[in-house]
Amino acid sequence: MHALPQTSPRPSDPSKRSRQQARARSHWQAGQAQAKRRAWADAARSFEAACRLAPDDDVFALNLARTWLALGRIDDATREAARAYTLAPRNHVACALTAHCLMEARRYRDAARCLRSLPADLPRGYDYHFALGRALQLGNRPREAVAAYMDALAIDITVANLHYQLGVCLNELAMKEEAAQCFQTALAMGVGEHELGVRGLLAYFEREACHWQGADEALAQLEAALDALPVDSKVATAPFAHVTLFDDPWRQLKAARSLARHLAAGALPRRRPSSDWRAGQRRLRLGYLSSDFHHHATCILMAEMLEHHDREHFEVTLYSHGKSDGSAMRRRIESACEHFVDVRPLDDRHTAERIRADGIDLLIDLKGYTRNHRVGTLAWNPAPVTATWLGFPGSTGADFIDYLIGDSIVTPLAHADRYSERLAQMPLCYQPNDRQRPLPAAATRAEAGLPEGAFVLAGFNQPYKVSARVFDVWCLLLDALPHAVLWLLEWNAQSRENLLAEAAARGIARERIIWAPRKALPDHMARMQLADLFVDTWPCNAHTTASDALWAGVPVVTCVGETFASRVAASLLRAVGLGELACCSVETYAQTVVELAFDPDRLAALRRHLVDARLASPLFDSLAFTRDFEALLMRMMERHAQGLPPAALAAAEPLPRSA
């Protein structure tokens, strides 16, 4: 906690002290009346006066802390609440308010420490245990949070939000089925306007556990609830569940629009800042916003692109609202930009104010509606031009975001009405790649636990992408290819056991499914090369995982759908010169896999093509990608400089390739 200010000595004259106390109480009473009228600035002055006159009074300090909180002065509120708690260490209200202020400041672990400092002999009610659970949960200590929530449940089992938060923590502990049960309980109790968001997470977690009966039921209920939602709704939804589980762009857009309106409802109306940027006059101030500036798929893809940014024309700032993992990737990313700003302590409004104060011309959000996103920051209009890119394969539904950066495969202009943003197309593929990504010597099959003579079908997507329909096709492939095995990543124990049971129900022996434990990226890339083919999922394709396979020299067979998420692998294959492996139907997908399995010469030619592609293909030419990307950003800014509104930007011809 903050160091507490020194208190003034008490007056030695009892009569003087009595007069001071009376004056302090008068100021306090005035502050109470002003606070009731929500005249917070006046109330703060009155409570400050009371605290000066009676610095040892914890009640006055608590009132001042609440007032600072109402005025959004979190640090001041935290200081005064902590002072009140120091003055009265057995005052559970002071403890709770101090913890609340620390939570508002995103100092979650400090909040947990504060709550745990309450003397052990004092009673602890439901609110205490729930607040402790939230502090531990948001402080990334889910196991301890579960214990706190269980203590709260022992006092009151009827609170839907408690079951929901418990489910979120159980998911963090890879207890997917238990998390789903908590969500079902919350829904049964009634979660009000949060229903769609909870239903989306329920379907997603059921799919993550490969509990397909539950997932299908949850998906049907989610569809029905979304269809019943008014078109102008402003309720929270779970768009990531929609883009990964459905191949329906219209439902995806409806869910995204509702969440975007919900986020915008909390933002005060504010005009976009103006930009004086003109080509050739000064550098373009470019900002990226993300919580993933560490060892994460986003940085694995874009690290070299950041390093290649043209410093003569671009001044790059990264706004990080995520953890620092101390990794080599984090250090690399920090050194790849001119300014690295940690905005974790800031809420959406203050993050936007920082971006605005830095004079950013073009802000690119890298998260969309993925975990720990800050799409709400863009609702505060922090920059003259805004875009979303890379992290989320779909529309944000946000009227306050100008552009979505894609390409002619993932976001064809014919699909423009499926997006709230204007489509800005890269010349070839929207996804950057890093030629410095690891590719050690291939492991041996024995090291990977693979049979020497088997034809290895790698399905390394996360289990939420594996539906019953996908698994049906994979099992049919195993039937058609008696010498084949299916190689899957072991993401969690529950999905493994459920998949083995589903395989047995389809007549597939356990030994024909090989499990790959999670490994560090270099080790994973060493074993990836042992696969003969990568079999993709639909309607959500492999994204970073597909580019990993192609980099490792493993051909990818995919099935193209109607949504961004279902077209990513096709975009990658086109950019690497293997567009024929992007199939327009499930039947063609299965036929292509079987044909390649029985045509070793063609398969060997595809693998040689991919080995050559590491140096020859546009997909892996990071410098050329960066120049094309910068040219697209310049087109956005030039429209703005000319006073023109954002508009669709069709793919231009690629700039000359790098050597």
N, C-alpha and C positions, 0 to 999 in steps of 0.2 A: 504493500500500500504506500501511498504518498506519505512523506514525513509530515507530521502534524505541526501546525503553527504554535509558537509559544503563546501561552495564555497570559493575560495581564494580571498583575498581582491584585488581590482583593483590597479594597480600601480599608485602612486600619481604623477609621472612624466609623463606629456602628451606625450612627445617624446618616452619615454620608452614604454608607453602603445601602442603607434602607431606601434613601432617595434614589440612588442609582437603580435599585431593583424595581422601584415603582415606575421610573421612567422607562426602564427596559420592558416592563410588562405593558406599558402603554403603547410602546412601539410594536410589541408583539401583537397586541389586540388590533392595532391598525392594520398590521400585515395580514392578520387572519381575515379581516373584512375585505381587504383588497384581493386576497387570494380567492375568496368566494366569488368576487366579481371577475376573476381571471385577469385582473390588472397586475400581471406578474412582475413587471419592472418596478412598479410602485411597491409591491409586496416585498421584493428583494431588498429595496432600500430600507424599508421598515424593519425587516428581520435582521439586516446587517447592523442597523443601529442597536437593536436589542442585544445582538451578540457582542457588540463592542462594550456595552454597558454591563453585560452579565456573561462573560466568556466561559464560565463554568456550568452554564445551564444547557443540558443536553437537548431539552425540548426546543429551545430557540434554534439550536444548531440543526436539529432535524427539520424544522420548518424552513429554514434557509436552504437546506439541501434539496427539499422537495421543490422549492421555488426555482432554484438553479436548474433542476431537472426539467421543469416545465418550460424554461427558457432555452433549453437545449445546450446549456453550459455544463457538459458532462463532467469535465475535470473539476470544476468548482463544486458541483454537486457531490462528487466522490470525496473530495477533501472534507467538506462539511459533514457528510454522513459518517466518514471515518472518525472525525473529531468527536461527534456525538457518541459513537460507539466506544471510543477511548474513555470519554467522560463517564459512560454508563455501560460497562462491559457485560452486565447482566440484562441489558435491555434488548430483548429479541427483535423489537421493531427497528432499533438502530442497526442491529446486525443485518436484518433483512434488507433495509434500505441501502446500506453500504454494498451488499452483494448485488442488489439490483443496479446500482450505479456502475459497478464494475462490469456487470454484464452489458450494460448499455455502451460502455467503453470497449467492449469486446475483449476484456481481460478476464476470460472465463476461468482460468486456473486460479487467479487471485480471488475471484468470487467464491470458488469452491473452498479455498483456504479460509476465507472470511467466515463462511457458514460453519465450517468445521471447528472454528475457534470459539463458538458459543459454548459456555460452560456446560460440562457434561451432566450436571444435576438438573439443568433446566428442561422442561418438557419440550418435545418436538412434535409438531402437528403435521398434517398433510401438506400445507403450504411449504413448510421447511423442507421436507423430503423431496417434494416435486422441484423446488428451486435448486436444491443440491443436485438432483438428477440432471436438470437442464444445464447447469454449470459444468458438470462432469462430461455430459454428452457433447456440448459445444467445445469443450476443452480437449476433445479427442481421447476421452477415457471411457469408452462405452461399457466395459465390464463393471467398473465402479458405478457408472450411471444406472445400470440394470439393478444393482443392489439397492441404490437409493429409491428407484421407482418401485421396487418390490416392497420397500418399507412404506411408501405412500399407498400402494395397493392394499396393504394390510389395514390401513386406516379407512380408505374409501375406494371401493372397487368399481364405482359407478361412473367414473369420469372418462369419457371417450378419449379426450386428448391424452390422458395418461397411457392408455393402451396403445394409442398411435405412437407416442414417443418411445415407449418400450419396444415396439416393433422396429422402429428405426435403429435403435441400439442393437437389437438382436441381429438385424441384417449386417451391421458392422462386424459382428462376431461370427459371420458366415452361417448363421442359423436362419436360413431363408424360410423354411417351412414354419418355424415358430413365429417369425416376423409376420408372415402372411396370416397366421391365426390371430395375432394381435390386431391386425388391420380389419379382419372380419369382425372381431369383437367391437372395435371402434365404430364400424359401419352399422352394426346391429344396434348400438346405443344411440347412434345419430351424431353425425359430425357437421350437420348444417351445410353451409356453403362450401365446406371443404370436401364434400362428397366426391366430386370428380377427381380431385387430386389424390385422395386416398384410394379410390377405385383404380386409378392408373398405377399407383405403386403396388397395390395388391396383385394386379395382373402381372406386373413386371417381376415381382419377387417370386410368384408362383412359377413363372417361366424360368427364372434364374435357378430354381431348384429342379427344373425339368419335371415339375408336378403338373402334367399337361391337362388332366381333367379339371383340376382347380383353376388352371390358367385359362382354359377355354370358357369355363363358366364366368370367370371374372371379366374376360374380354367381352363376352356377350352383354353382361351387365353394364360394362363401361360404354360400349357402343350405344346401348339404349339410353343411358343417362346423358351422354353427349348429344344424341339426336334430340332429346327433349329440352336441351339447354336453349334458352332464347338467344337469338343471333347477336344481340347487343349486350350479352352478359359481361360481368366484370368479376368473375369468381376465379379462384386459384384452380389450376388444372396441372396435369403432369405431362407436358408435351413430349418429353423424352420417351415415355411409354408409348405414345401414339406414333412417333416416327420410327420406333424400332419394332413395334408389334403389328402395325397396320400398313397395308399398301393402299391407303386411301388418302390422297392429298387434301381432299375437302374436309374430312374430319380432322386431319392434322392442323389445317389452317384455322378451323373453328376453335379448337382447343387452344392454339397458340394466341389467337386474337383475344380470347377471354382472359388469359393470364396477363397478356400485355396491358389490357385495360385495367386489370386489377393492380398491376405495378404502377401504372401511370396515375391511378387515382390518388396515390399518396404524394405525388410530386406537385409542387406549386407551379402554376403556369409561369413560364419564363421563356422569353424569346431566345433564339439561338444567338450566340455571339457572332459578330462579323469577322471576316478575315481580310487582311490587306495583302494576302499572298498573290503574287503575279509571277508567272514563269519567267525565270531569268533575273528577277529582282532580289529574291532572297530564298533561302532554303525552305522547303515545306516541312512544317513541324508535324510529324507523324507520331501518333500514340497508339499503343496496343494495350488492351485491358484483359487481364486473365488472372486466374488463381493457379495456373499450371506452369509457372516458370521454374520448373525443377525437373527431375527425371520423370517425365510424363510423355504420353504419346504425342501431344501437341508439339513439345520441344524436340522430341526425336525427329519429327518431320521438318520443323522450320528453323532449326538452329543455324544451319549453314546459310539459309536465306537471309537471316538477320545479319550474319557476318558479311554478306555480300552487298548490303544496302549501300547505295552511292552516297557517301557522306558529303559530297560536294553539293548535292541537291536535296538531301533529306537529313533532318535532325530527328533522331528516333528516341522516343521515351517509352519505357515499359512501366505500366502501372500494375503492380502485383498485389493481389488481395488473397494470396495463398501462402502456404508455409515455405520456409527455406529448409530443404532436406540436406544441405551441406554437401551435395553431390558434385561430381565433376561437371555434370550438365548444368547445374545451377550457376557454377562459377563461369562456365562458358557463356551462358545466356547473359549474365550480368556484364561481361566484358564485350558482348556483341552490340551493345547499345551505348549511346552517349549518356543517358540518364535512366537510372533505375529507381523507381519511387515505390516504397512500401506503403500501401493504403489500407492495410489490414485493420488498423485502429479506426478507420473512417467508415461511416455509413454511406449509403448511396448519395445522399445530398452533398455531403462534405467531400466525397471523392469527386463528384462532378465539379464542385467549386474549385478543387485543386487543379483539375484538368483545364478548367476555364481560365484560371489564373496563370497557368503555364502557357496559355496562348496556342493550344493545340489546334491545328487547322483541320486535321482529318483523324478521327478516332475509330479504331477497329476493335470491336469486341470479338474475342477468340473463344468465347464459351457458349453463347446461345443459352439454351435451357439444359445445360449439363450441370453436374454437381457443383455446388457453391458458386453458382453464376451470380453476376451483378448486372443483369439486363436492366434492372431498375435504375441504375446510374444514368443510363442514356435517356431515361424519361425526364431527367433534369436538364436536358439540352446542353451538354457540356462543351460541344464543339460545333463549328459551322457545318461540317459534313461528317456523317457517321456511316459505318458499315459493319456487317457481321460476316465472319469468315472462319472456316476450318473446323471449329469445335463441334458444331451442331448441324446435322444433315437435314435441315428443313427451315421453314420460315419461322421467324420469331413472332409473326403476327403484329409487330409493333409499328404503328404509324410514325413513331419518333426515330426510326432507323431508316436511313435513306437507301442503302444498297445491300444486297446479298451477293457475295462473290462466289461464282461457280464457273461452269464451262458449258459448252453446247451439248454435252451428254447428260450431266447431272441436272442442269437447269436450262433446258432448251427454251428459247424465247416463246415457243408455242405453249409453254406451261406458265407463262407470266402471271395469269390470273390465279394461280395457286399460291402466290406469294404476296405478302404485304409490301415487301421491299421491291425496289427496282433491281432487275437482274443485271449484274455486271459480269461478263464472261471473260475468262482467261482464254488465250488462243488455243491451248491444248487441254491441259488438265488443271483443275483448281488446286490440287494437292501438291505442296512442295515436297522435296525429298533431299536427303543429306548423303552426299557421297562419302562422308566420313563415318557413316554408321558402321558398326563392326561387321566383319565377315571373316571370322577365324577359319582355320582348316576344318573340314567336315569331321564330325564325330563318327564313330563306328556304330553299326547297327547294334552290336552287342552292348555298347555303352548306353544306347538309348532304349534297350529292351525290345528291339524290333527283330522279327524273324528274318533271317538272311535272304530267303528266296521269295519273300512276300512282295506283292504290289501294294505300296503304302499310299492310302488316301488320307491326307491330313485335313482335319476339320478343326482348325485351331481357333475358331471364333468362340467368344464367351457364350455360356449356355443360354442366356436370355435370347440369343438369336436362333437357337435350335428349337424349332417347333415340331409337333408330331408329324406334320406333313414333310418337313425336311428330313426328319429321321426315317420316315417311311421310305423315302427315295434312297437314302444312304443304305438302308438294309436291303432294298431291292438290288442296289449295286453290288453289295456283298454276295447276294444270291447269284448274280450274273457273273461274278468274278471270284471263283472258288479260291484263287490264289491271293486274294486281296485281304488286307486288314484295314480297319478304321482307326486312325491315330488321333486321339483327342487330348486337349489340355485338361488337366485336373484342377478346375477352378475352385470347387468346393466339394466336400465329401457327400453332401446330400444329392447334388446333381449326378455325381458318379453312380451312386447306388440306384437312383431312379432310372438313369439311362440303361444300366445293366439289366434292370427288371424289364424295361421296355424292349430291349434287344431280345431277351429271352422270350417275351410274348410274341415276338416276330420270328422266332426260330433261329436266332443268331447266337452262336456259342460265345461264352464270355471271353475265350482266348482270342477271338477275332477283333476285339476292341482293346487297343493298347493305350495306356494312360501315360501322359507326359507331365511330370510334376513341374510346377512353375519354377523358372530359373532366371538368373540375370541375363540381360539381353545378349551379351557375347556368347554365352553357353547355349542360349535358345537359338541363335542364328547358326551356331555350329551344328546343332541337331536338325534344324529346319531343312538343311540341304539333303537330308536322307529321304525326304518324302518324294514320291514319284509324281503325285498330283496334289494340288490344293483344291478341295471341294468346298465351294462357297455356300453361304446360307442366303435365304431370302425371306421376307421382304427387306431385311436389313443385311446388307452385304458386309464383308470384311472391308475395313478401311485401312488403317495403319498396318493391320495384320496382312492384308493383301499385298501392300507394297513391300513388306518384309519378305514375303514368299517370293515375289518377283526378284527382289534383290539377291535372294539366296539361290536363284536359278530354278525355282519350282513353278511350272505353269499353273495358272489359276483358271478354273472353269466356273463361270458364274451364270446366274439367271437374272435378266434385266426386268425391272418392274416399272411402276408408274411414279414412284417418288424418288426424291434425292437419295435417300438412304439405300434404295434398291438399285441405284445406277452407278455407285461409286466404283466398284470393281470394273465395270465396263469402261469407265473413263480412264482408269489406270491401264487397262489392257490396250486401249486405243493408243495411248501415249507411248507404250512400250512396243507397239507394232504387232500386237497379237489380238486384234479386235475380233477375230473369228471365234475366240473362246468365250465371248459374251453371247449367251444364248437367249432367244426371245421367248422360250417356253421351257417348262420343267421337263417335258419329253425330250426336247433337243439337248438340254443339259445332260440328262442321264445317258442319252445316246452318244454324246461327245465323249463322256468319261469312258464308256465301254470301248468305243472305237480307239481311243488313245491307249487304253490298257492292252489292247491286242495289236497295236502298231508301234513296236519299240523304236523303229527307225524314225517315224514322225515325232515321237515323243523326245527322242534324243536330239532331233533337229530343233525342237522348241527350246530345249534346255540350253543348247549351244547359242541359240538366238538371245536368250536372256543373259547368258554370261557376257556376250558381246555388248549387250544393251547397257551394262553398267557404265561403260564409257561412251557408247554411241547413241543411246536413246535420249530423247528430250525429257523423258520422265525423270531421269537422274541427273540432268544438267542443271545444277542449282543456280549457277550464275545466270544462265539464259532465263530460267524461271524468274529470278529476281528482277531482271530488266523488264520482262514482260509484265510482271506484277506492278512494278513502279510506273510503267507506261499506262496501265489501267488506272492507277490512282491519280495520275496526272490528268487523265481524261475526266475523272470525277471533279477534280479541283478546277479544271479549266471551265467546265460548265458553271460552277459556282462563281468563279471570277467574272464570268460574262453575265451574271445575274439570271442564269437559267435554272429552272428547277431540276431536281434529279430525274433522270430518264434511263431507260434500258440502254445498256452499252453492249452491243453485239461483239463477239470475238473478233479481234483484229488479227492481221497476219503476224506470226511470231517474228520477233526481232532476230537478227543473225545469231546463230549458235556460237557458244564459246568454244575455244579450241580444246 
